């Protein structure tokens, strides 16, 4: 009788990568259009941009712990533009 049993090592599952932003937006727009029916908004382009910008700014600022320089760099905009957009959306 063998007292020692072979050690079984299992690789940890690789963390799932988040879905592409385009997939998330497409899913949200599809859901919006499905629930809106035939009488959906006539200014969908502006509506989506307005609804996406504020949370994008908020989450980027949270991620950078409020560092405007880092947030602006991540967003690909200047600090002045970031401050202007923060004021428009009443952030910080």
N, CA, C and O atoms as CSV, one atom per row, in Angstrom:
chain,resi,resn,atom,element,x,y,z
A,1,UNK,N,N,0.848,-1.179,0.000
A,1,UNK,CA,C,0.000,0.000,0.000
A,1,UNK,C,C,0.893,1.241,0.000
A,1,UNK,O,O,1.801,1.369,0.820
A,2,UNK,N,N,0.622,2.129,-0.914
A,2,UNK,CA,C,1.403,3.343,-1.058
A,2,UNK,C,C,0.786,4.434,-0.194
A,2,UNK,O,O,-0.360,4.825,-0.411
A,3,UNK,N,N,1.540,4.925,0.785
A,3,UNK,CA,C,1.045,5.945,1.698
A,3,UNK,C,C,1.023,7.321,1.033
A,3,UNK,O,O,0.189,8.169,1.350
A,4,UNK,N,N,1.938,7.516,0.128
A,4,UNK,CA,C,2.021,8.808,-0.549
A,4,UNK,C,C,1.167,8.794,-1.808
A,4,UNK,O,O,1.251,7.876,-2.624
A,5,UNK,N,N,0.373,9.791,-1.947
A,5,UNK,CA,C,-0.431,9.917,-3.162
A,5,UNK,C,C,0.143,11.053,-3.995
A,5,UNK,O,O,0.634,12.040,-3.447
A,6,UNK,N,N,0.085,10.923,-5.286
A,6,UNK,CA,C,0.641,11.988,-6.125
A,6,UNK,C,C,-0.082,13.313,-5.871
A,6,UNK,O,O,-1.300,13.358,-5.697
A,7,UNK,N,N,0.685,14.354,-5.856
A,7,UNK,CA,C,0.137,15.695,-5.644
A,7,UNK,C,C,-0.471,16.172,-6.951
A,7,UNK,O,O,0.177,16.144,-7.997
A,8,UNK,N,N,-1.696,16.603,-6.883
A,8,UNK,CA,C,-2.379,17.099,-8.070
A,8,UNK,C,C,-2.388,18.620,-8.020
A,8,UNK,O,O,-2.937,19.220,-7.096
A,9,UNK,N,N,-1.780,19.229,-9.014
A,9,UNK,CA,C,-1.723,20.693,-9.088
A,9,UNK,C,C,-2.608,21.133,-10.243
A,9,UNK,O,O,-2.420,20.726,-11.390
A,10,UNK,N,N,-3.559,21.959,-9.914
A,10,UNK,CA,C,-4.444,22.474,-10.952
A,10,UNK,C,C,-4.149,23.944,-11.162
A,10,UNK,O,O,-4.004,24.711,-10.210
A,11,UNK,N,N,-4.067,24.311,-12.403
A,11,UNK,CA,C,-3.806,25.711,-12.727
A,11,UNK,C,C,-5.026,26.553,-12.374
A,11,UNK,O,O,-6.169,26.160,-12.606
A,12,UNK,N,N,-4.751,27.700,-11.817
A,12,UNK,CA,C,-5.843,28.620,-11.502
A,12,UNK,C,C,-6.436,29.135,-12.803
A,12,UNK,O,O,-5.728,29.384,-13.778
A,13,UNK,N,N,-7.727,29.285,-12.791
A,13,UNK,CA,C,-8.397,29.808,-13.990
A,13,UNK,C,C,-7.939,31.235,-14.245
A,13,UNK,O,O,-7.846,32.052,-13.328
A,14,UNK,N,N,-7.658,31.512,-15.490
A,14,UNK,CA,C,-7.248,32.868,-15.856
A,14,UNK,C,C,-8.417,33.816,-15.625
A,14,UNK,O,O,-9.561,33.482,-15.935
A,15,UNK,N,N,-8.134,34.996,-15.083
A,15,UNK,CA,C,-9.224,35.942,-14.861
A,15,UNK,C,C,-9.854,36.338,-16.186
A,15,UNK,O,O,-9.167,36.533,-17.189
A,16,UNK,N,N,-11.164,36.452,-16.168
A,16,UNK,CA,C,-11.883,36.839,-17.379
A,16,UNK,C,C,-11.608,38.287,-17.700
A,16,UNK,O,O,-11.635,39.146,-16.818
A,17,UNK,N,N,-11.346,38.556,-18.953
A,17,UNK,CA,C,-11.145,39.951,-19.327
A,17,UNK,C,C,-12.514,40.593,-19.521
A,17,UNK,O,O,-13.464,39.934,-19.943
A,18,UNK,N,N,-12.608,41.874,-19.213
A,18,UNK,CA,C,-13.904,42.551,-19.354
A,18,UNK,C,C,-14.295,42.634,-20.821
A,18,UNK,O,O,-13.430,42.661,-21.697
A,19,UNK,N,N,-15.592,42.675,-21.091
A,19,UNK,CA,C,-16.020,42.799,-22.487
A,19,UNK,C,C,-15.581,44.151,-23.054
A,19,UNK,O,O,-15.418,45.125,-22.319
A,20,UNK,N,N,-15.399,44.190,-24.334
A,20,UNK,CA,C,-15.015,45.439,-24.997
A,20,UNK,C,C,-16.096,46.489,-24.751
A,20,UNK,O,O,-17.281,46.168,-24.669
A,21,UNK,N,N,-15.678,47.731,-24.636
A,21,UNK,CA,C,-16.637,48.819,-24.427
A,21,UNK,C,C,-17.681,48.855,-25.531
A,21,UNK,O,O,-18.854,49.122,-25.273
A,22,UNK,N,N,-17.256,48.588,-26.756
A,22,UNK,CA,C,-18.212,48.626,-27.866
A,22,UNK,C,C,-19.313,47.581,-27.671
A,22,UNK,O,O,-20.466,47.821,-28.030
A,23,UNK,N,N,-18.961,46.427,-27.104
A,23,UNK,CA,C,-19.970,45.406,-26.835
A,23,UNK,C,C,-20.955,45.881,-25.768
A,23,UNK,O,O,-22.162,45.671,-25.887
A,24,UNK,N,N,-20.435,46.513,-24.743
A,24,UNK,CA,C,-21.301,47.021,-23.670
A,24,UNK,C,C,-22.244,48.096,-24.192
A,24,UNK,O,O,-23.430,48.100,-23.860
A,25,UNK,N,N,-21.725,49.002,-25.004
A,25,UNK,CA,C,-22.551,50.072,-25.564
A,25,UNK,C,C,-23.603,49.490,-26.510
A,25,UNK,O,O,-24.771,49.876,-26.472
A,26,UNK,N,N,-23.170,48.560,-27.353
A,26,UNK,CA,C,-24.121,47.947,-28.301
A,26,UNK,C,C,-25.248,47.253,-27.546
A,26,UNK,O,O,-26.412,47.372,-27.928
A,27,UNK,N,N,-24.919,46.536,-26.490
A,27,UNK,CA,C,-25.931,45.839,-25.697
A,27,UNK,C,C,-26.899,46.834,-25.064
A,27,UNK,O,O,-28.111,46.614,-25.062
A,28,UNK,N,N,-26.361,47.931,-24.525
A,28,UNK,CA,C,-27.206,48.944,-23.873
A,28,UNK,C,C,-28.115,49.636,-24.890
A,28,UNK,O,O,-29.295,49.856,-24.615
A,29,UNK,N,N,-27.576,49.977,-26.059
A,29,UNK,CA,C,-28.387,50.633,-27.086
A,29,UNK,C,C,-29.472,49.678,-27.587
A,29,UNK,O,O,-30.621,50.076,-27.781
A,30,UNK,N,N,-29.094,48.423,-27.793
A,30,UNK,CA,C,-30.078,47.428,-28.246
A,30,UNK,C,C,-31.211,47.292,-27.235
A,30,UNK,O,O,-32.384,47.249,-27.604
A,31,UNK,N,N,-30.847,47.225,-25.953
A,31,UNK,CA,C,-31.857,47.108,-24.894
A,31,UNK,C,C,-32.750,48.349,-24.865
A,31,UNK,O,O,-33.967,48.239,-24.711
A,32,UNK,N,N,-32.140,49.533,-25.013
A,32,UNK,CA,C,-32.901,50.785,-25.023
A,32,UNK,C,C,-33.900,50.799,-26.176
A,32,UNK,O,O,-35.070,51.133,-25.992
A,33,UNK,N,N,-33.427,50.432,-27.361
A,33,UNK,CA,C,-34.298,50.448,-28.542
A,33,UNK,C,C,-35.405,49.402,-28.420
A,33,UNK,O,O,-36.540,49.644,-28.829
A,34,UNK,N,N,-35.076,48.257,-27.866
A,34,UNK,CA,C,-36.077,47.202,-27.692
A,34,UNK,C,C,-37.187,47.648,-26.752
A,34,UNK,O,O,-38.365,47.409,-27.015
A,35,UNK,N,N,-36.811,48.292,-25.663
A,35,UNK,CA,C,-37.807,48.727,-24.676
A,35,UNK,C,C,-38.521,50.012,-25.077
A,35,UNK,O,O,-39.606,50.304,-24.572
A,36,UNK,N,N,-37.921,50.778,-25.977
A,36,UNK,CA,C,-38.543,52.027,-26.417
A,36,UNK,C,C,-39.589,51.795,-27.493
A,36,UNK,O,O,-40.478,52.624,-27.691
A,37,UNK,N,N,-39.485,50.686,-28.178
A,37,UNK,CA,C,-40.436,50.404,-29.243
A,37,UNK,C,C,-40.254,51.335,-30.422
A,37,UNK,O,O,-39.156,51.831,-30.676
A,38,UNK,N,N,-41.322,51.565,-31.128
A,38,UNK,CA,C,-41.275,52.387,-32.343
A,38,UNK,C,C,-41.106,53.871,-32.024
A,38,UNK,O,O,-40.634,54.628,-32.873
A,39,UNK,N,N,-41.479,54.302,-30.821
A,39,UNK,CA,C,-41.446,55.721,-30.459
A,39,UNK,C,C,-40.172,56.079,-29.692
A,39,UNK,O,O,-40.225,56.817,-28.708
A,40,UNK,N,N,-39.033,55.559,-30.137
A,40,UNK,CA,C,-37.785,55.836,-29.412
A,40,UNK,C,C,-37.334,57.274,-29.672
A,40,UNK,O,O,-37.865,57.969,-30.538
A,41,UNK,N,N,-36.354,57.685,-28.906
A,41,UNK,CA,C,-35.841,59.052,-29.001
A,41,UNK,C,C,-35.362,59.349,-30.426
A,41,UNK,O,O,-34.833,58.477,-31.116
A,42,UNK,N,N,-35.561,60.588,-30.841
A,42,UNK,CA,C,-35.144,60.998,-32.184
A,42,UNK,C,C,-33.721,61.537,-32.180
A,42,UNK,O,O,-33.138,61.775,-33.238
A,43,UNK,N,N,-33.167,61.728,-30.992
A,43,UNK,CA,C,-31.821,62.282,-30.869
A,43,UNK,C,C,-30.937,61.276,-30.131
A,43,UNK,O,O,-30.251,61.624,-29.170
A,44,UNK,N,N,-30.962,60.032,-30.593
A,44,UNK,CA,C,-30.264,58.943,-29.916
A,44,UNK,C,C,-28.767,59.202,-29.805
A,44,UNK,O,O,-28.166,58.899,-28.775
A,45,UNK,N,N,-28.165,59.749,-30.830
A,45,UNK,CA,C,-26.723,60.018,-30.822
A,45,UNK,C,C,-26.348,60.919,-29.648
A,45,UNK,O,O,-25.455,60.585,-28.869
A,46,UNK,N,N,-27.023,62.053,-29.519
A,46,UNK,CA,C,-26.748,62.991,-28.433
A,46,UNK,C,C,-27.059,62.354,-27.081
A,46,UNK,O,O,-26.312,62.537,-26.119
A,47,UNK,N,N,-28.156,61.611,-27.009
A,47,UNK,CA,C,-28.574,60.962,-25.774
A,47,UNK,C,C,-27.513,59.981,-25.268
A,47,UNK,O,O,-27.177,59.985,-24.084
A,48,UNK,N,N,-26.992,59.148,-26.160
A,48,UNK,CA,C,-25.973,58.169,-25.764
A,48,UNK,C,C,-24.702,58.874,-25.312
A,48,UNK,O,O,-24.131,58.523,-24.280
A,49,UNK,N,N,-24.259,59.857,-26.071
A,49,UNK,CA,C,-23.038,60.576,-25.691
A,49,UNK,C,C,-23.193,61.245,-24.332
A,49,UNK,O,O,-22.281,61.191,-23.506
A,50,UNK,N,N,-24.327,61.866,-24.097
A,50,UNK,CA,C,-24.565,62.543,-22.822
A,50,UNK,C,C,-24.620,61.546,-21.674
A,50,UNK,O,O,-24.108,61.822,-20.589
A,51,UNK,N,N,-25.237,60.387,-21.904
A,51,UNK,CA,C,-25.360,59.389,-20.841
A,51,UNK,C,C,-24.056,58.665,-20.547
A,51,UNK,O,O,-23.872,58.151,-19.444
A,52,UNK,N,N,-23.158,58.617,-21.505
A,52,UNK,CA,C,-21.897,57.903,-21.322
A,52,UNK,C,C,-20.812,58.805,-20.728
A,52,UNK,O,O,-19.981,58.343,-19.947
A,53,UNK,N,N,-20.818,60.069,-21.091
A,53,UNK,CA,C,-19.720,60.960,-20.700
A,53,UNK,C,C,-19.584,61.121,-19.181
A,53,UNK,O,O,-18.483,60.972,-18.651
A,54,UNK,N,N,-20.650,61.415,-18.490
A,54,UNK,CA,C,-20.563,61.664,-17.046
A,54,UNK,C,C,-20.042,60.448,-16.276
A,54,UNK,O,O,-19.126,60.600,-15.467
A,55,UNK,N,N,-20.592,59.237,-16.497
A,55,UNK,CA,C,-20.054,58.094,-15.772
A,55,UNK,C,C,-18.609,57.776,-16.156
A,55,UNK,O,O,-17.832,57.315,-15.320
A,56,UNK,N,N,-18.246,58.022,-17.417
A,56,UNK,CA,C,-16.870,57.789,-17.845
A,56,UNK,C,C,-15.921,58.719,-17.079
A,56,UNK,O,O,-14.878,58.287,-16.589
A,57,UNK,N,N,-16.294,59.984,-16.984
A,57,UNK,CA,C,-15.471,60.936,-16.235
A,57,UNK,C,C,-15.405,60.553,-14.760
A,57,UNK,O,O,-14.329,60.534,-14.163
A,58,UNK,N,N,-16.554,60.250,-14.183
A,58,UNK,CA,C,-16.635,59.904,-12.758
A,58,UNK,C,C,-15.765,58.691,-12.430
A,58,UNK,O,O,-15.010,58.711,-11.457
A,59,UNK,N,N,-15.869,57.640,-13.238
A,59,UNK,CA,C,-15.114,56.423,-12.965
A,59,UNK,C,C,-13.621,56.602,-13.206
A,59,UNK,O,O,-12.804,56.016,-12.497
A,60,UNK,N,N,-13.259,57.407,-14.200
A,60,UNK,CA,C,-11.845,57.676,-14.452
A,60,UNK,C,C,-11.254,58.472,-13.294
A,60,UNK,O,O,-10.131,58.207,-12.864
A,61,UNK,N,N,-12.002,59.440,-12.791
A,61,UNK,CA,C,-11.532,60.220,-11.638
A,61,UNK,C,C,-11.421,59.334,-10.390
A,61,UNK,O,O,-10.487,59.482,-9.602
A,62,UNK,N,N,-12.370,58.419,-10.218
A,62,UNK,CA,C,-12.306,57.499,-9.092
A,62,UNK,C,C,-11.072,56.604,-9.226
A,62,UNK,O,O,-10.355,56.370,-8.253
A,63,UNK,N,N,-10.838,56.113,-10.429
A,63,UNK,CA,C,-9.705,55.218,-10.690
A,63,UNK,C,C,-8.373,55.911,-10.416
A,63,UNK,O,O,-7.431,55.287,-9.928
A,64,UNK,N,N,-8.300,57.202,-10.732
A,64,UNK,CA,C,-7.056,57.955,-10.518
A,64,UNK,C,C,-7.037,58.649,-9.158
A,64,UNK,O,O,-6.167,59.474,-8.878
A,65,UNK,N,N,-8.008,58.301,-8.324
A,65,UNK,CA,C,-8.126,58.889,-6.980
A,65,UNK,C,C,-8.160,60.410,-7.032
A,65,UNK,O,O,-7.568,61.084,-6.189
A,66,UNK,N,N,-8.860,60.945,-8.033
A,66,UNK,CA,C,-9.047,62.388,-8.149
A,66,UNK,C,C,-7.899,63.136,-8.797
A,66,UNK,O,O,-7.922,64.366,-8.860
A,67,UNK,N,N,-6.901,62.424,-9.276
A,67,UNK,CA,C,-5.761,63.075,-9.907
A,67,UNK,C,C,-6.159,63.524,-11.317
A,67,UNK,O,O,-6.290,62.708,-12.229
A,68,UNK,N,N,-6.348,64.838,-11.475
A,68,UNK,CA,C,-6.829,65.377,-12.742
A,68,UNK,C,C,-5.843,65.162,-13.888
A,68,UNK,O,O,-6.249,64.896,-15.020
A,69,UNK,N,N,-4.567,65.274,-13.600
A,69,UNK,CA,C,-3.561,65.095,-14.647
A,69,UNK,C,C,-3.613,63.674,-15.190
A,69,UNK,O,O,-3.648,63.468,-16.403
A,70,UNK,N,N,-3.618,62.696,-14.292
A,70,UNK,CA,C,-3.675,61.290,-14.716
A,70,UNK,C,C,-4.994,60.984,-15.420
A,70,UNK,O,O,-5.010,60.280,-16.430
A,71,UNK,N,N,-6.104,61.512,-14.891
A,71,UNK,CA,C,-7.411,61.265,-15.505
A,71,UNK,C,C,-7.449,61.848,-16.914
A,71,UNK,O,O,-7.918,61.192,-17.844
A,72,UNK,N,N,-6.961,63.065,-17.076
A,72,UNK,CA,C,-6.947,63.702,-18.404
A,72,UNK,C,C,-6.093,62.899,-19.370
A,72,UNK,O,O,-6.470,62.714,-20.528
A,73,UNK,N,N,-4.940,62.419,-18.902
A,73,UNK,CA,C,-4.079,61.598,-19.759
A,73,UNK,C,C,-4.798,60.320,-20.187
A,73,UNK,O,O,-4.750,59.939,-21.356
A,74,UNK,N,N,-5.464,59.661,-19.238
A,74,UNK,CA,C,-6.191,58.430,-19.558
A,74,UNK,C,C,-7.295,58.688,-20.573
A,74,UNK,O,O,-7.540,57.867,-21.456
A,75,UNK,N,N,-7.958,59.829,-20.442
A,75,UNK,CA,C,-9.070,60.173,-21.328
A,75,UNK,C,C,-8.603,60.732,-22.667
A,75,UNK,O,O,-9.379,60.803,-23.620
A,76,UNK,N,N,-7.333,61.131,-22.738
A,76,UNK,CA,C,-6.813,61.700,-23.984
A,76,UNK,C,C,-7.271,63.123,-24.217
A,76,UNK,O,O,-7.413,63.560,-25.359
A,77,UNK,N,N,-7.504,63.856,-23.116
A,77,UNK,CA,C,-7.930,65.260,-23.210
A,77,UNK,C,C,-7.025,66.093,-22.312
A,77,UNK,O,O,-6.260,65.555,-21.512
A,78,UNK,N,N,-7.119,67.411,-22.455
A,78,UNK,CA,C,-6.314,68.283,-21.593
A,78,UNK,C,C,-6.983,68.424,-20.227
A,78,UNK,O,O,-8.168,68.133,-20.067
A,79,UNK,N,N,-6.203,68.874,-19.249
A,79,UNK,CA,C,-6.770,69.122,-17.917
A,79,UNK,C,C,-7.845,70.199,-17.985
A,79,UNK,O,O,-8.850,70.124,-17.278
A,80,UNK,N,N,-7.637,71.195,-18.832
A,80,UNK,CA,C,-8.633,72.268,-18.971
A,80,UNK,C,C,-9.947,71.708,-19.498
A,80,UNK,O,O,-11.018,72.072,-19.012
A,81,UNK,N,N,-9.870,70.827,-20.486
A,81,UNK,CA,C,-11.082,70.209,-21.030
A,81,UNK,C,C,-11.746,69.337,-19.976
A,81,UNK,O,O,-12.971,69.324,-19.853
A,82,UNK,N,N,-10.936,68.611,-19.217
A,82,UNK,CA,C,-11.489,67.774,-18.150
A,82,UNK,C,C,-12.225,68.634,-17.126
A,82,UNK,O,O,-13.344,68.310,-16.731
A,83,UNK,N,N,-11.604,69.717,-16.702
A,83,UNK,CA,C,-12.255,70.603,-15.724
A,83,UNK,C,C,-13.556,71.180,-16.285
A,83,UNK,O,O,-14.548,71.284,-15.564
A,84,UNK,N,N,-13.557,71.554,-17.564
A,84,UNK,CA,C,-14.767,72.085,-18.208
A,84,UNK,C,C,-15.875,71.029,-18.214
A,84,UNK,O,O,-17.025,71.328,-17.895
A,85,UNK,N,N,-15.526,69.807,-18.574
A,85,UNK,CA,C,-16.517,68.731,-18.611
A,85,UNK,C,C,-16.997,68.368,-17.212
A,85,UNK,O,O,-18.166,68.029,-17.027
A,86,UNK,N,N,-16.108,68.435,-16.229
A,86,UNK,CA,C,-16.512,68.183,-14.840
A,86,UNK,C,C,-17.538,69.227,-14.404
A,86,UNK,O,O,-18.518,68.900,-13.733
A,87,UNK,N,N,-17.311,70.479,-14.786
A,87,UNK,CA,C,-18.257,71.544,-14.436
A,87,UNK,C,C,-19.597,71.324,-15.137
A,87,UNK,O,O,-20.654,71.507,-14.534
A,88,UNK,N,N,-19.551,70.933,-16.399
A,88,UNK,CA,C,-20.785,70.683,-17.161
A,88,UNK,C,C,-21.632,69.587,-16.507
A,88,UNK,O,O,-22.861,69.661,-16.497
A,89,UNK,N,N,-20.960,68.577,-15.967
A,89,UNK,CA,C,-21.658,67.445,-15.363
A,89,UNK,C,C,-21.758,67.548,-13.837
A,89,UNK,O,O,-22.209,66.620,-13.165
A,90,UNK,N,N,-21.328,68.698,-13.307
A,90,UNK,CA,C,-21.363,68.952,-11.864
A,90,UNK,C,C,-20.634,67.866,-11.071
A,90,UNK,O,O,-21.153,67.330,-10.092
A,91,UNK,N,N,-19.421,67.560,-11.520
A,91,UNK,CA,C,-18.583,66.577,-10.840
A,91,UNK,C,C,-17.500,67.305,-10.060
A,91,UNK,O,O,-16.807,68.170,-10.594
A,92,UNK,N,N,-17.367,66.951,-8.814
A,92,UNK,CA,C,-16.306,67.482,-7.965
A,92,UNK,C,C,-16.261,68.948,-7.954
A,92,UNK,O,O,-15.415,69.535,-7.279
